[in-house]
Amino acid sequence: MQLPPSLRRNLPILDWATDYNRGTLTNDMLAAVIVTIMLIPQSLAYALLAGLPAEMGLYASILPLVAYAIFGTSRALAVGPVAVVSLMTAAAVGNLALQGTAEYALAAITLAFMSGAILLVMGIFRLGFLANFLSHPVIAGFITASGILIATSQLKHIAGVEAHGHNMVELLTSLAAHLADLNPITAVIGISTVAFLFWVRKGMKPLLLSLGLPPRLADTLTKAGPVFAVAATTLATWGFDLGARGVAIVGDVPKGLPPFSLPSFSPDLWGALFMSALLISIIGFVESVSVAQTLAIKKRQRIVPDQELIGLGTSNIAAALSGGYPVTGGFARSVVNYDAGAETPAAGAFTAIGILLAALFLTPLLFFLPKATLAATIIVAVLSLVDLSILRSTWNYSRVDFAAVATTIALTLLMGVEIGVSAGVILSILLFLYKTSRPHVAEVGLVPGTQHFRNILRHEVETHPEVVTLRIDESLYFANARFLEDYIYDRIACEEPIEHIVLLCSAVNEIDMSALESLEQINHRLQDLNIKLHLSEVKGPVMDKLKRSHLLDALSGEVFLSHYDAVCALTNHAEACDQQQSGDAAE
Amino acid sequence: MQLPPSLRRNLPILDWATDYNRGTLTNDMLAAVIVTIMLIPQSLAYALLAGLPAEMGLYASILPLVAYAIFGTSRALAVGPVAVVSLMTAAAVGNLALQGTAEYALAAITLAFMSGAILLVMGIFRLGFLANFLSHPVIAGFITASGILIATSQLKHIAGVEAHGHNMVELLTSLAAHLADLNPITAVIGISTVAFLFWVRKGMKPLLLSLGLPPRLADTLTKAGPVFAVAATTLATWGFDLGARGVAIVGDVPKGLPPFSLPSFSPDLWGALFMSALLISIIGFVESVSVAQTLAIKKRQRIVPDQELIGLGTSNIAAALSGGYPVTGGFARSVVNYDAGAETPAAGAFTAIGILLAALFLTPLLFFLPKATLAATIIVAVLSLVDLSILRSTWNYSRVDFAAVATTIALTLLMGVEIGVSAGVILSILLFLYKTSRPHVAEVGLVPGTQHFRNILRHEVETHPEVVTLRIDESLYFANARFLEDYIYDRIACEEPIEHIVLLCSAVNEIDMSALESLEQINHRLQDLNIKLHLSEVKGPVMDKLKRSHLLDALSGEVFLSHYDAVCALTNHAEACDQQQSGDAAE
């Protein structure tokens, strides 16, 4: 059956569902089983991190996965609750309502709905490029700082004390104030689980391999490490009745299908959550697309970023309608999904069925699960996100990028996630604008024996006092138009007998109206001083625009195809050039 | 006497005061007389426009001129109250207090002080480049829309009715509501003065010349047109006692020295005025510097923008301390000053003495001056600022610039000056970022018989299916890093036997950390597909940075000096290239 291309584009499911066969089914189901095992403790833990009831983590891992399977373009992306978005949810909602209240859960559901709506609108209007304004160093700094914040926020569960805060200062002060209430049994469970999980990451797979297990099984058992920890600590808590001795447990988790839920439509709540929803959408989208792209390229598949916005948008709306909270594509679980052999988004739908079964039948088993165990899984997961080497690498490569990343890390830690990432984005843009507003301009001369021109300050080159030739290493636009004027007026405020100024435009990708007017001014003012202004190597698209202006009519000099032509024509060495050129032509 | 250079730089007066002689003195004094005659009615009129007592216009034209003479770098700039800044003052202060109250005047004085402080801080920290983010079309649109707003705001004085408002809708509604109160005598004075002043501009000078007057005298008399109008209407109002018949007059203007005044230091007032003060500072600075530069270049003099900030900053602080309001360099009066032969800033100081004499002795003569006359001088002055041709020229040249200018004009007219100019600046920046985030990328091929490479879509060029060569027409930075990745992944998601991708970097002026990581990703992913990534014509400064990164070590391909070298080395036509190159070398 031949489907209309517009339908295929908007419903990526049609791309793969029509070719679905038994082999794909087997691979997808196997991957789904492994991801389900990994996702159950993660979902519970991230809901806890977001300050929500544990079951909301499960609900956020059912319908959203189905929605993504229909509308998403990645074959291997696994969506659901993730650490950074859970932390951002806690920060956004924590300002508005107390944890544990119905308002808190409703605000989280509303946040998911708004975030979904924002992603959908961005997808429909093809605004995916907005995400590009999050620079890599800002993202890296933000993720690192968030990882530190998340790990710190979980220490209260490990210690078994009350503590709150959305930044390091608040968290550490609050922890210190409550440290006297430390519950030793909880601390033993928490610390030993952290130690066990770190060992699982490093030491378990080699051990299993040395015991003669096949690599694939060893791998799967390693991925199931958190499940062992959950089972062992739950059993211990039940067996020794540790709940009665002060160990905080998950308690009653409702059994059954995800409830149908509706977001609040209170304008006040929407107003209060809008910036948070926007940040969550953009950060979730950036993370998700970069994971999807990493996996797609390996099989020469394509990710369509604007369609990904639709996929993630519907996922979040599905989360809002089924008692969940904001979701996005997670890195670790997508890699697991891919490695386990998932071939189509159907693997996500099968994972949803797995989590649904857990919600229907497993929740009573979670009653005695210690919160410290979940906190331990979070700490081990997020510490792998922490990578301060970005500070060193940006310092070595570019101080501008270093400033952006250092600001993002410092402000995220000290002021919280929202201010941190916003400041990073704004600072990157300001620094970029600052850089382009002071472009590199090189006075160039001819490298002897060639047709190449180089900076007179760096190379031994031929120059002529009456011809000043300048290479401008930036597009000319409003922010640097005056800079160029100043540069040229400064250059001619001297006693040299300057007759010509040639601007070498090979790196000028754009001349906007402000720069055009500056060039007209420069031309006009130079004319008053009997200096001619010339251009050389103007690019096609720029020349097309200049032809629609008055500059070329008014220009006192000429536009030369190559800079070499310009210098030959304007100096007394014209004969020599002609000779060399005719030599070239004769060749 | 040899002065230390740092002192000369910070006190430009030392540059010219040491060479001052009798000839310069005569020229400066003559210019000062002409500017004084022009400035008296202007100062009164602009104070009226700002909603302030007439004498504050005079006070703003005394000490500020002396301060600029000491700290400013332009030899011909004439500072004082100007139309656009007066309108902005009215808009800023009008929101806070009622016209005619002491709070209103105090707020205007505070605004001058804050604006002066902002300019000084910008000067000390060399932040003059910030003004560059006001693009030419935004300024042009803003000035035009302000001119229309100012002229409309003065119609109430011409009609002799009450009307208020800070945008066209408010002004026209208010005028329409009060039109029944129109005072016919006032309207006759207003309309005939407008007609007379327009005639002075167009018809008076030719008439005087045809009567045999020397050109210079004819010119001076023409400039004094507003003074004739002031004298004639004042006399008529006095002679026929028109004040008693409903013609609004200036009334009692205090006689004497400018008072010593202090700004308010109320944090609330500073908070309320800060954005207005910032906008006034930047717009005043941009206007002033562009006037100063126009005049300086004619004599090959230099303007130092950062020192101009100091000059204008001290002028505004001087205005605040002597009962004035925000001032800046005015276009019309500076041109008059220059044409009249002013050689040094001392001309400004002499003008200040002229205005001081007026404040001491002439104010009683202004009692019967009709406000309609002042409104007429404003209308004629500002209508010369209105130039809607910027809409047509930007439309023809660049739709992006058109969008910025149209938004600025529309919002200034409909929402007032502050929103209008802010929206223009923000939109220009967003559009620039959008443009650079989607750079022009051309797939290029060899123009037969040359070493030039051109776009395969525009030209008949030689290509090789196994070597894809891309020219990137933009610096690579965070906003377009992902765009390049997407572009390349899309390009290789095909069935062609691609072996090499060469990026031609002649127009890449910068590779930031995000773009570097994108290149590393591209390199890595292409390697998985057995495609080699090469770079060619990388600029010196960019190469310097790349050498500090890991990219060059990891790069699967090479960095070629010229794109021609790259294509020769990578295709099977290498022998032909070698031949041609050795031919070149032998030449």
Chai-1 contact restraints between the chains, C-beta under 6 A:
chainA,res_idxA,chainB,res_idxB,connection_type,confidence,min_distance_angstrom,max_distance_angstrom,comment,restraint_id
A,F129,B,S437,contact,1.0,0.0,6.0,A-B,restraint_1
A,N132,B,S437,contact,1.0,0.0,6.0,A-B,restraint_2
A,N132,B,A479,contact,1.0,0.0,6.0,A-B,restraint_3
A,N132,B,R482,contact,1.0,0.0,6.0,A-B,restraint_4
A,F133,B,A479,contact,1.0,0.0,6.0,A-B,restraint_5
A,S135,B,F478,contact,1.0,0.0,6.0,A-B,restraint_6
A,S135,B,S514,contact,1.0,0.0,6.0,A-B,restraint_7
A,H136,B,S514,contact,1.0,0.0,6.0,A-B,restraint_8
A,H136,B,E517,contact,1.0,0.0,6.0,A-B,restraint_9
A,P137,B,M513,contact,1.0,0.0,6.0,A-B,restraint_10
A,I297,B,R525,contact,1.0,0.0,6.0,A-B,restraint_11
A,R300,B,A493,contact,1.0,0.0,6.0,A-B,restraint_12
A,R302,B,A493,contact,1.0,0.0,6.0,A-B,restraint_13
A,T394,B,M513,contact,1.0,0.0,6.0,A-B,restraint_14
A,N396,B,R548,contact,1.0,0.0,6.0,A-B,restraint_15
A,Y397,B,M513,contact,1.0,0.0,6.0,A-B,restraint_16
A,Y397,B,R548,contact,1.0,0.0,6.0,A-B,restraint_17
A,Y397,B,S549,contact,1.0,0.0,6.0,A-B,restraint_18
A,S398,B,D512,contact,1.0,0.0,6.0,A-B,restraint_19
A,S398,B,M513,contact,1.0,0.0,6.0,A-B,restraint_20
A,D401,B,D512,contact,1.0,0.0,6.0,A-B,restraint_21
A,D401,B,M513,contact,1.0,0.0,6.0,A-B,restraint_22
A,F432,B,Y477,contact,1.0,0.0,6.0,A-B,restraint_23
A,S437,B,F129,contact,1.0,0.0,6.0,A-B,restraint_24
A,S437,B,N132,contact,1.0,0.0,6.0,A-B,restraint_25
A,D473,B,N509,contact,1.0,0.0,6.0,A-B,restraint_26
A,E474,B,N509,contact,1.0,0.0,6.0,A-B,restraint_27
A,Y477,B,F432,contact,1.0,0.0,6.0,A-B,restraint_28
A,F478,B,S135,contact,1.0,0.0,6.0,A-B,restraint_29
A,A479,B,N132,contact,1.0,0.0,6.0,A-B,restraint_30
A,A479,B,F133,contact,1.0,0.0,6.0,A-B,restraint_31
A,R482,B,N132,contact,1.0,0.0,6.0,A-B,restraint_32
A,Y489,B,I297,contact,1.0,0.0,6.0,A-B,restraint_33
A,A493,B,R300,contact,1.0,0.0,6.0,A-B,restraint_34
A,A493,B,R302,contact,1.0,0.0,6.0,A-B,restraint_35
A,S506,B,S506,contact,1.0,0.0,6.0,A-B,restraint_36
A,A507,B,A507,contact,1.0,0.0,6.0,A-B,restraint_37
A,A507,B,N509,contact,1.0,0.0,6.0,A-B,restraint_38
A,N509,B,D473,contact,1.0,0.0,6.0,A-B,restraint_39
A,N509,B,E474,contact,1.0,0.0,6.0,A-B,restraint_40
A,N509,B,A507,contact,1.0,0.0,6.0,A-B,restraint_41
A,D512,B,S398,contact,1.0,0.0,6.0,A-B,restraint_42
A,D512,B,D401,contact,1.0,0.0,6.0,A-B,restraint_43
A,M513,B,P137,contact,1.0,0.0,6.0,A-B,restraint_44
A,M513,B,T394,contact,1.0,0.0,6.0,A-B,restraint_45
A,M513,B,Y397,contact,1.0,0.0,6.0,A-B,restraint_46
A,M513,B,S398,contact,1.0,0.0,6.0,A-B,restraint_47
A,M513,B,D401,contact,1.0,0.0,6.0,A-B,restraint_48
A,S514,B,S135,contact,1.0,0.0,6.0,A-B,restraint_49
A,S514,B,H136,contact,1.0,0.0,6.0,A-B,restraint_50
A,E517,B,H136,contact,1.0,0.0,6.0,A-B,restraint_51
A,R525,B,I297,contact,1.0,0.0,6.0,A-B,restraint_52
A,R548,B,N396,contact,1.0,0.0,6.0,A-B,restraint_53
A,R548,B,Y397,contact,1.0,0.0,6.0,A-B,restraint_54
A,S549,B,Y397,contact,1.0,0.0,6.0,A-B,restraint_55
